[in-house]
Amino acid sequence: MKSKVAAIPFSYRLAVTSRVLAAVFGGYLLAALSSICMTLLLPVSRADAVFGGMMASFLFYLVAVLWCFACRTAWQAWFGLLLPALVLAAMSALAYWVNLS
């Protein structure tokens, strides 16, 4: 009896692995950067900003994981996570730099 594992092409396995890695690591990156950005930009006390940023980061992570498996290709999943991460990193760096001067 043949196993069904041999019927699945290697390219499909690689695409699923790439999506899982994008969901785990890219989602974590996006959630962490959103938390940092919200902490620096929310006009409330520091403790409330940190709490609000951490609570919102769970939603960002959820949306990132859903995005990774809703895309047609793994490249689109990676691009859809890295582009907002770059924007959030630039906003966080700018907010940090403005607060220092």
N, C-alpha and C positions, 0 to 999 in steps of 0.2 A: 504494500500500500504506500503510495507516494504521500509525502507530507505537503501541506499547503504552504509552508514557509518557502519552499523552493519556487513556487509559482509567483511570488511577489518579486518584482524587479528591484535591483539594487538602487536604481535612481529614485524609486518611490521611497524606499527606506531612508535614503540620504535626505530627501526632501522633508520627510516627517521628523527626522532627527534634527534637521536645521530649524524647523518650526518650534520644536520643543526647546532647543537651546535659545532661540529668539524669545520665546515666551518666558523662560526662566530668567535668563541673564538680561535681556533687553527690557523685560518688564520690571525687573528689579532696578535697573538703571533709571528708567523713566519714573518709577515711583519715588526713588530717592531724590532725583533732581526736582520733581514736583514738590516734594516736601521741603526741600531747601529753598526753592523759589518762593513758595508760599510763606515760609517762615520769615524770609527777608522782606517781602512786599506787603504782607497784611498789616493794616494800620491799627493793630490792637497791641496789648501788652505782649511781651516776649513769650511768656508761658502760654497764653492763649493762641498765639501764632504758631508755636511749636505743636501744640495739641491739635489745632485745626489742620496744619500741614500733614501731620502724621495720620490723622483720620482720613484725609482726602487721598493720601498715598495708597491706601487700600483700594479705593475706587480706581485710581490710575492703573494699578497693577491688574485688577480684574479686567478692565477695558483692554489693556495691552495683551493679556492672554487670549481674550476673545478675538482680538484683531488678528493675532498670529494664525489662528486656525480658520478665520473667515476669509482670508486672502486667497487669491487664486494660485499665487506662487510664493515660494519661500523668499525670493528676492523682494517681492512687494511687502512681505511681512517685516523683513529686516529694515527696508527703507522707511516703512511706516512707523517704526520705532526709533530709528536713529535720527531722523530729521526732527521730530519734536524734542528728542533728547538734546540735540545740538542747540535748538532754540531756547530750551529751558536753561541749559548751561550758560549760554550767552546772557540771558536775562539775569540769572543768579550772579554771574561775575560782574555785570554792570551794576546791579543793586548793591553788591558787596563793596565795589570800588567807590560808588557814590556815598555810601555810609561811612567809609574811612576818611574821605576828604571833607 
